[in-house]
């Protein structure tokens, strides 16, 4: 399920750097969960010999592309979070915006494929219900990732912010 009614509309203007770091971690975890669910359902359809024969090629392709993008987003969230702890740079913002742009394309493309190109939907059939779940989860995750553009927008306020490592204090042991 998408994280909100109006995904992509989350306001990050009030958030601190700690809040943003926590949100990136939550987004990473959410993406992992969705990706694993989609992959599990895809494997079920392969085992049932349904995916290779009954599902249109364009739909299979957009799902594969989406899974690759979700994996990229997971890696990017991890890498960016680690970097942001040290310093916020312009490339972090560009990378988060790119995640959102690709997610927007996935959202539009999967909608077109589902509604305009996927004929003969067998809603009563068990395997097709799994296909529907794959469609819903893929589209929900794509919509969730739209918020990364809003995170990036807020991060612009922090460009150049550096967190210096804490110096080790020397303590004298007095007897």
Backbone as numpy.savetxt, mean C-alpha at the origin, in Angstrom:
# Nx Ny Nz CAx CAy CAz Cx Cy Cz
-11.02 -4.54 3.78 -11.85 -3.37 3.78 -10.97 -2.13 3.78
-11.38 -1.13 3.03 -10.64 0.12 2.99 -10.64 0.76 4.37
-9.61 1.56 4.65 -9.48 2.11 5.99 -10.43 3.25 6.29
-11.09 3.77 5.29 -12.03 4.85 5.53 -12.98 5.03 4.38
-14.06 5.72 4.64 -15.08 5.96 3.62 -14.52 6.78 2.47
-13.70 7.76 2.79 -13.12 8.61 1.76 -11.60 8.45 1.77
-11.15 7.28 1.38 -9.71 7.05 1.36 -9.05 8.04 0.43
-7.83 8.38 0.78 -7.11 9.38 0.03 -7.40 10.78 0.53
-8.28 10.88 1.51 -8.70 12.19 1.99 -8.25 12.45 3.43
-7.36 11.62 3.96 -6.91 11.80 5.33 -6.10 13.09 5.44
-6.38 13.88 6.45 -5.67 15.13 6.69 -4.50 14.86 7.63
-3.30 15.08 7.15 -2.10 14.86 7.94 -1.50 16.16 8.47
-2.15 17.29 8.23 -1.58 18.59 8.59 -1.29 18.75 10.08
-1.99 18.04 10.91 -1.81 18.16 12.35 -0.79 17.17 12.91
-0.23 16.34 12.06 0.60 15.24 12.57 2.05 15.62 12.79
2.58 15.05 13.85 4.00 15.20 14.16 4.79 14.17 13.36
6.09 14.29 13.41 6.94 13.30 12.73 6.70 11.91 13.32
6.53 11.82 14.61 6.25 10.52 15.25 4.94 9.94 14.72
3.93 10.78 14.59 2.65 10.32 14.04 2.82 9.78 12.62
3.59 10.49 11.82 3.81 10.07 10.43 4.55 8.75 10.39
5.57 8.61 11.22 6.31 7.35 11.27 5.40 6.19 11.67
4.53 6.44 12.64 3.58 5.41 13.06 2.59 5.07 11.95
2.13 6.09 11.23 1.21 5.84 10.12 1.87 5.07 8.98
3.12 5.36 8.71 3.83 4.61 7.67 3.98 3.14 8.07
4.23 2.90 9.35 4.33 1.52 9.83 2.96 0.82 9.72
1.90 1.52 10.10 0.56 0.94 10.01 0.19 0.67 8.55
0.56 1.57 7.67 0.27 1.38 6.24 1.06 0.19 5.69
2.30 0.05 6.15 3.10 -1.10 5.73 2.44 -2.40 6.19
2.01 -2.45 7.43 1.37 -3.66 7.97 0.05 -3.96 7.25
-0.71 -2.92 6.96 -1.97 -3.10 6.24 -1.71 -3.64 4.83
-0.70 -3.10 4.18 -0.35 -3.55 2.83 0.10 -5.00 2.84
0.88 -5.38 3.82 1.31 -6.77 3.96 0.10 -7.68 4.10
-0.82 -7.30 4.95 -2.01 -8.12 5.19 -2.86 -8.29 3.93
-3.12 -7.19 3.25 -3.90 -7.27 2.01 -3.19 -8.11 0.96
-1.89 -7.86 0.78 -1.11 -8.59 -0.23 -1.14 -10.08 0.05
-0.93 -10.46 1.30 -0.94 -11.89 1.65 -2.32 -12.51 1.39
-3.38 -11.79 1.71 -4.73 -12.29 1.45 -5.01 -12.48 -0.03
-4.59 -11.52 -0.83 -4.78 -11.61 -2.28 -4.00 -12.80 -2.83
-2.76 -12.93 -2.41 -1.93 -14.04 -2.88 -2.51 -15.39 -2.47
-3.00 -15.49 -1.25 -3.60 -16.74 -0.78 -4.82 -17.10 -1.63
-5.67 -16.12 -1.90 -6.84 -16.38 -2.74 -6.45 -16.74 -4.17
-5.43 -16.09 -4.68 -4.95 -16.43 -6.03 -4.44 -17.86 -6.07
-3.71 -18.27 -5.04 -3.21 -19.65 -4.97 -4.36 -20.66 -4.91
-5.41 -20.32 -4.18 -6.59 -21.19 -4.10 -7.19 -21.39 -5.48
-7.30 -20.31 -6.23 -7.86 -20.40 -7.59 -6.97 -21.21 -8.52
-5.67 -21.12 -8.33 -4.73 -21.92 -9.14 -4.90 -23.40 -8.78
-4.96 -23.70 -7.48 -5.15 -25.08 -7.03 -6.47 -25.66 -7.56
-7.50 -24.82 -7.64 -8.81 -25.26 -8.13 -8.89 -25.26 -9.66
-7.77 -24.97 -10.32 -7.69 -24.90 -11.79 -8.71 -23.92 -12.37
-9.02 -22.87 -11.60 -9.99 -21.87 -12.06 -9.29 -20.66 -12.65
-8.23 -20.22 -12.01 -7.53 -19.01 -12.44 -7.01 -19.11 -13.88
-6.32 -20.19 -14.22 -5.74 -20.21 -15.57 -6.77 -20.27 -16.69
-7.93 -20.83 -16.42 -8.87 -21.06 -17.52 -10.08 -20.13 -17.53
-10.54 -19.70 -16.38 -11.82 -18.99 -16.30 -11.69 -17.47 -16.09
-10.51 -17.01 -15.77 -10.33 -15.59 -15.46 -9.64 -14.91 -16.64
-10.21 -13.77 -17.10 -9.62 -13.06 -18.25 -8.17 -12.63 -18.00
-7.39 -12.63 -19.05 -5.97 -12.30 -18.98 -5.74 -10.91 -18.41
-6.51 -9.92 -18.84 -6.31 -8.55 -18.35 -6.51 -8.47 -16.84
-7.47 -9.22 -16.32 -7.71 -9.22 -14.88 -6.54 -9.88 -14.16
-6.07 -11.01 -14.66 -4.91 -11.68 -14.05 -3.70 -10.75 -14.06
-3.52 -10.03 -15.17 -2.37 -9.14 -15.29 -2.43 -7.97 -14.30
-3.60 -7.37 -14.13 -3.70 -6.24 -13.20 -3.50 -6.71 -11.76
-3.92 -7.93 -11.47 -3.70 -8.47 -10.12 -2.20 -8.70 -9.89
-1.52 -9.28 -10.86 -0.08 -9.50 -10.73 0.67 -8.18 -10.59
0.29 -7.20 -11.40 0.91 -5.88 -11.34 0.66 -5.25 -9.97
-0.54 -5.38 -9.47 -0.90 -4.81 -8.16 -0.09 -5.45 -7.05
0.04 -6.75 -7.08 0.81 -7.45 -6.05 2.26 -6.95 -6.07
2.83 -6.79 -7.26 4.20 -6.26 -7.36 4.28 -4.85 -6.77
3.26 -4.03 -7.07 3.27 -2.67 -6.54 3.13 -2.69 -5.01
2.27 -3.54 -4.49 2.11 -3.63 -3.05 3.41 -4.04 -2.38
4.14 -4.98 -3.00 5.43 -5.40 -2.46 6.42 -4.24 -2.49
6.42 -3.49 -3.57 7.28 -2.31 -3.66 6.92 -1.31 -2.57
5.64 -1.07 -2.36 5.19 -0.13 -1.33 5.65 -0.60 0.06
5.54 -1.88 0.32 5.98 -2.44 1.60 7.47 -2.14 1.81
8.27 -2.41 0.80 9.72 -2.15 0.89 10.00 -0.66 1.05
9.29 0.16 0.29 9.49 1.61 0.37 9.12 2.15 1.75
7.99 1.70 2.29 7.59 2.16 3.62 8.67 1.83 4.65
9.21 0.64 4.57 10.25 0.22 5.51 11.50 1.09 5.35
11.96 1.24 4.13 13.16 2.00 3.84 12.99 3.48 4.20
11.87 4.07 3.82 11.62 5.48 4.09 11.52 5.73 5.59
10.82 4.87 6.31 10.71 5.04 7.77 12.10 5.06 8.42
12.95 4.14 8.01 14.30 4.10 8.58 15.07 5.39 8.26
14.93 5.87 7.02 15.61 7.10 6.62 15.09 8.32 7.37
13.77 8.39 7.54 13.16 9.57 8.16 13.61 9.75 9.60
13.99 8.68 10.24 14.48 8.77 11.61 15.78 9.57 11.65
16.53 9.51 10.55 17.80 10.23 10.48 17.63 11.63 9.88
16.98 11.68 8.69 16.79 12.97 8.02 15.69 12.86 6.97
14.91 13.91 6.83 13.86 13.97 5.81 14.45 14.64 4.57
14.32 13.94 3.44 14.85 14.47 2.18 13.75 14.48 1.12
13.99 15.26 0.09 13.02 15.42 -1.00 12.68 14.08 -1.66
13.64 13.19 -1.80 13.36 11.92 -2.47 12.34 11.07 -1.70
12.25 11.25 -0.39 11.23 10.51 0.38 9.84 10.93 -0.07
9.67 12.21 -0.28 8.38 12.74 -0.72 8.05 12.24 -2.12
9.02 12.27 -3.02 8.80 11.78 -4.39 8.43 10.31 -4.39
9.09 9.52 -3.57 8.82 8.09 -3.53 7.42 7.79 -3.00
6.99 8.52 -1.97 5.64 8.32 -1.44 4.58 8.76 -2.45
4.84 9.86 -3.13 3.90 10.32 -4.16 3.79 9.30 -5.29
4.90 8.67 -5.65 4.89 7.66 -6.72 4.04 6.46 -6.31
4.13 6.05 -5.05 3.28 4.96 -4.57 1.82 5.31 -4.78
1.46 6.53 -4.45 0.08 6.99 -4.61 -0.33 7.06 -6.08
0.54 7.56 -6.93 0.23 7.67 -8.37 -0.02 6.29 -9.00
0.83 5.35 -8.68 0.65 3.99 -9.22 -0.63 3.38 -8.66
-0.90 3.61 -7.39 -2.13 3.09 -6.77 -3.37 3.67 -7.45
-3.31 4.96 -7.80 -4.44 5.58 -8.51 -4.66 4.91 -9.86
-3.58 4.63 -10.56 -3.68 3.97 -11.87 -4.28 2.56 -11.70
-3.83 1.84 -10.68 -4.38 0.51 -10.42 -5.87 0.62 -10.13
-6.27 1.55 -9.31 -7.67 1.73 -8.96 -8.53 1.97 -10.21
-8.07 2.83 -11.07 -8.83 3.14 -12.30 -8.83 1.94 -13.24
-7.66 1.36 -13.47 -7.54 0.25 -14.43 -8.33 -0.98 -14.00
-8.25 -1.33 -12.72 -8.97 -2.53 -12.28 -10.48 -2.30 -12.36
-10.91 -1.08 -12.10 -12.33 -0.75 -12.23 -12.81 -0.89 -13.67
-12.01 -0.40 -14.61 -12.37 -0.52 -16.04 -12.41 -1.98 -16.46
-11.40 -2.73 -16.07 -11.35 -4.14 -16.46 -12.55 -4.88 -15.87
-12.83 -4.66 -14.61 -13.91 -5.38 -13.93 -15.28 -5.04 -14.54
-15.51 -3.79 -14.79 -16.84 -3.37 -15.24 -17.03 -3.37 -16.75
-15.94 -3.29 -17.51 -16.08 -3.19 -18.96 -15.54 -4.39 -19.73
-14.62 -5.13 -19.13 -13.99 -6.21 -19.89 -14.20 -7.61 -19.31
-14.60 -7.69 -18.06 -14.76 -9.00 -17.42 -16.20 -9.44 -17.63
-16.40 -10.26 -18.66 -17.74 -10.75 -18.99 -18.01 -12.07 -18.28
-19.25 -12.48 -18.32 -19.67 -13.79 -17.79 -19.29 -13.99 -16.32
-19.64 -13.04 -15.51 -19.37 -13.17 -14.08 -20.36 -14.17 -13.48
-19.81 -15.18 -12.82 -20.61 -16.26 -12.25 -20.75 -16.06 -10.74
-21.57 -15.09 -10.34 -21.65 -14.71 -8.93 -22.05 -15.85 -7.99
-22.76 -16.83 -8.45 -23.17 -17.93 -7.58 -22.10 -18.99 -7.42
-21.06 -18.96 -8.22 -20.04 -19.99 -8.23 -18.98 -19.71 -7.15
-18.60 -20.74 -6.39 -17.67 -20.61 -5.27 -16.34 -19.98 -5.70
-15.74 -20.46 -6.76 -14.46 -19.91 -7.20 -14.59 -18.45 -7.61
-15.71 -18.11 -8.22 -15.88 -16.72 -8.63 -16.01 -15.80 -7.42
-16.59 -16.29 -6.35 -16.65 -15.48 -5.13 -15.24 -15.15 -4.63
-14.30 -16.05 -4.84 -12.90 -15.78 -4.49 -12.33 -14.71 -5.41
-12.69 -14.76 -6.69 -12.26 -13.73 -7.64 -12.79 -12.37 -7.20
-14.05 -12.33 -6.78 -14.65 -11.08 -6.30 -13.87 -10.56 -5.11
-13.49 -11.43 -4.20 -12.71 -11.03 -3.02 -11.35 -10.46 -3.43
-10.72 -11.08 -4.42 -9.44 -10.57 -4.94 -9.64 -9.17 -5.51
-10.69 -9.00 -6.30 -10.99 -7.68 -6.87 -11.20 -6.65 -5.77
-12.03 -6.98 -4.80 -12.35 -6.03 -3.73 -11.11 -5.66 -2.92
-10.32 -6.65 -2.55 -9.13 -6.38 -1.74 -8.08 -5.59 -2.51
-7.90 -5.92 -3.78 -6.92 -5.21 -4.60 -7.34 -3.75 -4.75
-8.59 -3.54 -5.03 -9.06 -2.16 -5.21 -9.05 -1.40 -3.88
-9.45 -2.04 -2.80 -9.40 -1.38 -1.49 -7.97 -0.98 -1.13
-7.02 -1.88 -1.38 -5.63 -1.56 -1.04 -5.11 -0.43 -1.90
-5.45 -0.43 -3.17 -5.04 0.66 -4.05 -5.59 1.99 -3.54
-6.84 1.99 -3.14 -7.46 3.22 -2.63 -6.81 3.63 -1.31
-6.50 2.67 -0.45 -5.81 3.00 0.80 -4.49 3.72 0.54
-3.77 3.26 -0.48 -2.45 3.81 -0.77 -2.51 5.24 -1.33
-3.69 5.71 -1.68 -3.81 7.09 -2.15 -3.38 8.08 -1.06
-3.55 7.69 0.19 -3.18 8.58 1.30 -1.69 8.84 1.39
-0.88 8.03 0.74 0.56 8.28 0.82 0.92 9.64 0.22
0.13 10.12 -0.74 0.37 11.45 -1.29 0.14 12.52 -0.22
-0.83 12.29 0.66 -1.10 13.24 1.74 0.00 13.20 2.80
0.52 12.01 3.06 1.65 11.89 3.98 2.84 12.66 3.41
3.07 12.48 2.11 4.18 13.16 1.44 4.02 14.67 1.53
2.81 15.13 1.37 2.54 16.57 1.45 2.95 17.12 2.82
2.59 16.43 3.88 2.95 16.86 5.23 4.46 16.77 5.45
5.09 15.75 4.89 6.54 15.58 5.06 7.32 16.75 4.47
6.75 17.43 3.50 7.46 18.58 2.92 7.80 19.61 3.99
6.97 19.69 5.01 7.23 20.62 6.11 8.47 20.23 6.91
8.91 18.99 6.77 10.03 18.49 7.56 11.31 18.33 6.74
11.32 18.72 5.47 12.53 18.54 4.65 13.72 19.19 5.36
14.78 18.42 5.45 16.01 18.89 6.09 16.06 18.62 7.58
14.95 18.19 8.16 14.94 17.89 9.59 15.87 16.72 9.85
16.78 16.92 10.76 17.73 15.87 11.11 17.59 15.53 12.58
17.72 14.27 12.84 17.74 13.79 14.23 19.14 13.30 14.51
19.83 14.05 15.29 21.22 13.68 15.63 21.20 12.52 16.62
22.09 11.58 16.43 22.15 10.48 17.40 22.53 11.04 18.77
21.93 10.47 19.76 22.23 10.91 21.13 23.68 10.60 21.47
24.34 11.59 21.98 25.73 11.36 22.39 25.73 10.57 23.69
26.66 9.68 23.77 26.77 8.91 25.00 27.35 9.81 26.08
26.62 9.88 27.14 27.11 10.70 28.26 28.10 9.88 29.07
29.13 10.58 29.45 30.14 9.92 30.27 29.79 10.15 31.74
29.66 9.08 32.42 29.35 9.17 33.84 30.59 8.74 34.63
30.87 9.52 35.65 31.97 9.14 36.54 31.38 8.43 37.73
31.99 7.38 38.02 31.57 6.62 39.18 32.35 7.12 40.38
31.65 7.70 41.29 32.32 8.24 42.47 32.06 7.32 43.65
33.12 7.10 44.40 33.03 6.27 45.61 33.18 7.07 46.84
